[in-house]
Amino acid sequence: MAIQNIFSHWVTDDVLAMARLNTAQMIKKDIIAQFQGWSIKTIINLQTPGEHASSGGPLEESGFTYDPKIFMNNDNAEALRARAIERTGR
């Protein structure tokens, strides 16, 4: 895994595909520091608000499993979050 504790793989030298995040996990596993260590600057979230309301933990006010403001408040905006990791072929 590219990001510790998150199912994640480099699809190309510049694109990281990963499982969806949740706020508790981001804080507990210091995901932002890991992203900064890889110089990840952009996130593309293909999840639609409310999409995973019945699976996993509760959704944040944003409608996602994590609060995007956490990234925005840390001067970096993130990684590629594919809706289905299987699409990456990894």
N, C-alpha and C positions, 0 to 999 in steps of 0.2 A: 504494500500500500504506500502511496506517495505521502498522504497525510495520515499520521498515526491515529488509530482508532476510528477512521472513516474509510469505508470501502471506496478506494480511489486509485485511478491509474492514469498515467500520461498517455494520451491518445496520439499526440505528436509532441515535439519538443516544446511547444508553446501552449498546448491545450490539455487541461486536466479534467477528466470526467469523474464525477463522484456521486455517492449516495446523498440523499437530502440530509440537511443538518437539522438540529433542534437547538434551541437556545441554551438549555441546561448543558448539553454536550459541548457546545462551543465554549462555554465558560469553564467547565470542569477540565476539558482537555486542551485548553489554551489554543484553540484553532486559529485565532487571529495571528498569534506569534508564528505558528507553523506556516500560514499563508505568507506572512512577511518574510520568513526565511527562504521561501521559494520565489520571492518577488512577484507574487500573484497580485495583479492590479485590477482585474475585471471579473465580474460574475455575470453569468447568463443563466437565469433561473427559468426553466421551462415549465415549472409547476404553476398552475393557475390558482389564484386565491380560493381557498376552500376545497381544493382538489383532494386532499388527504384527511378530510374531517373525520372519517370513520376508521382510519388505520394509524397506528402509532400513538404518540402523545397528543395532547390537545394543541389546537392551533393558536397562534399568537393573534393579537389584535390586527396584525397585518394580513391575516388570512393564510399565512404560511406557518411552517413548523418552527421557524426562527424569526427573529426580528431583524430585518435588513438594516435598521438604524445602527445596530451594533457595529457593522462594517463601516458604514458611512461616518460614524463618529471616530473611527480609528484611522482615517486617511488612507484606507485601501478598500477597494471594492471587490475582490474575491476570486472565483473560479467558475468553471462550467458545471452546472448541475443539470445533468440530463434527466429527463422525466423517467426514463428507464435505462439503467446502466447497461442493459443488454444491447442497446443500440450502438454502443461503442465497439462491440465485438470483443470485449475483454471480459 
